[in-house]
Amino acid sequence: RGGELKFEFSKHAEKEMKRRLIPRSLVDAVLNSPQQVVEEYGDKKAHQSQIDFGQGKIYLLRVIVNEAVNPKVVVTVYRTSKIKKYWREP
């Protein structure tokens, strides 16, 4: 497969990553190989993976992407412990 996928980050997404202390490396990892991609509202999709942030507690890292533009834009990023709420069982 060819190189890394191209994503732009909105100012909001960058601010939220800082505020929520979510490292860019984790976001890139989710974007490049998400455990799951689910439909969100509008043209947005959530790229998400279950990640241990180091406290022995698994969080769902959700990267919300606007897929209607090129390059795709990361709209926001957050982690949640409410995995069942967002995880889609196949």
QUIZIHU-V102701 format. One record per residue. N is the residue number from 1. SS is DSSP state (alpha for helix, beta for strand, coil for the rest). PHI is phi as a letter, one per 20 degrees, with the letter a starting at -180 (NA if undefined). PSI is psi in radians with two decimals (NA if undefined). Layout:
n->{N	N}
ss->{SS	SS}
phi->{PHI	PHI}
psi->{PSI	PSI}
//
This chain:
n->{1	2	3	4	5	6	7	8	9	10	11	12	13	14	15	16	17	18	19	20	21	22	23	24	25	26	27	28	29	30	31	32	33	34	35	36	37	38	39	40	41	42	43	44	45	46	47	48	49	50	51	52	53	54	55	56	57	58	59	60	61	62	63	64	65	66	67	68	69	70	71	72	73	74	75	76	77	78	79	80	81	82	83	84	85	86	87	88	89	90}
ss->{coil	coil	coil	coil	coil	coil	beta	beta	beta	coil	alpha	alpha	alpha	alpha	alpha	alpha	alpha	alpha	alpha	coil	coil	coil	coil	alpha	alpha	alpha	alpha	alpha	alpha	alpha	alpha	alpha	coil	coil	coil	beta	beta	beta	beta	coil	coil	coil	coil	beta	beta	beta	beta	beta	beta	beta	beta	beta	coil	coil	coil	coil	coil	beta	beta	beta	beta	beta	beta	beta	beta	beta	coil	coil	coil	coil	coil	beta	beta	beta	beta	beta	beta	beta	beta	beta	coil	coil	alpha	alpha	alpha	alpha	coil	coil	coil	coil}
phi->{NA	e	k	f	f	e	c	e	d	f	g	g	f	f	f	f	f	f	f	e	l	d	f	g	f	f	f	f	f	f	f	e	b	f	f	b	c	c	f	d	f	m	e	e	c	d	e	b	b	e	c	e	e	o	e	m	d	e	d	e	e	d	d	e	c	e	e	e	d	c	f	f	d	f	e	b	b	b	d	b	e	e	f	g	f	d	f	e	f	f}
psi->{2.67	2.13	-2.97	2.58	2.63	2.15	2.40	2.67	2.22	2.77	-0.71	-0.81	-0.76	-0.71	-0.76	-0.66	-0.74	-0.87	-0.66	0.05	0.81	2.03	2.48	-0.60	-0.65	-0.71	-0.79	-0.70	-0.73	-0.71	-0.68	-0.51	1.31	2.58	-0.44	2.54	2.14	2.64	2.41	-2.88	2.67	-2.39	0.29	2.59	2.59	2.07	2.15	2.62	2.60	2.16	2.44	1.98	0.19	-0.19	0.24	0.19	2.31	2.26	2.73	2.08	2.07	2.18	1.94	2.16	2.31	1.97	-0.01	-0.10	2.84	2.11	2.77	2.58	2.23	2.04	-0.80	2.90	2.31	2.82	2.61	2.55	-0.12	1.11	-0.75	-0.53	-0.63	-0.38	2.28	2.01	2.39	NA}
//
